[in-house]
Amino acid sequence: MSDETHAHIADPIELSRHLSSLADKRLDILRRIKETGSISEAARTAKVSYKAAWQALETLGNLAGSPLVEKVVGGVKGGGSRLTETGEQLLELSARLAKAREAVLADFARQKDPNFMRATASTLQTSMRNHIPCRIEHISQGPAMARVLLRIDERNTLKASLTLESAQLMELREGLEVLALFKATAIDVERSIHHESRENILSGTVVRCARKDRGGEVTLRLSGGLTVVGFCRPRHGLHPGETAEAFISQQAIAIGLFT
């Protein structure tokens, strides 16, 4: 048995925070490996690719600080995989967290405001300035990438690109409510964006902007009431109350799930 088998989770408190923001699909794959003794069988029964299963293990292993699975050589079935001690601890921790979370949410079940529940249920912490609630309107798949059309409001949409493995692990589907996450520094704000495709351009009203001679942060209020923070160039000529546009590339957008 390898040294990794006796490894312990380095920081259970910090890991629990990360687990709360992860899609349960990754943990489901870990459970299936324990049950079947096979990564390929776990991937098959979870209906994801073998590559996606390994991506799930790598993500969780990085968070736990130690490998979660080790190979088993020989035996009746000719070998396979089993969880390390860290992997077993991770499943126990996730089960206890899920039970505690369900109890807390049940106490707040009387709250009818979906926005309130959305804010209290999400535990995601990130340096990204913009967290925009939206709905998946369409998903198209290529050989290696999935492109997701996100509806923000009646006027504004965004397109995001991610790997097929990530789309599988997050179980993305049309109609799902998600978060579009992107840095303020990844957004260019101008009075009018000149882009041939006119994709990933948000239109709104300037509510705050930096000095015209220096440039800097700009806050736009979209038609649905949400605000987006981006950056404008020096001598931008923008004023509060005026209409402006913001451009975000597909590759700069990450998708988050409400947990």
Disulfide bonds with the S-S distance in Angstrom:
none
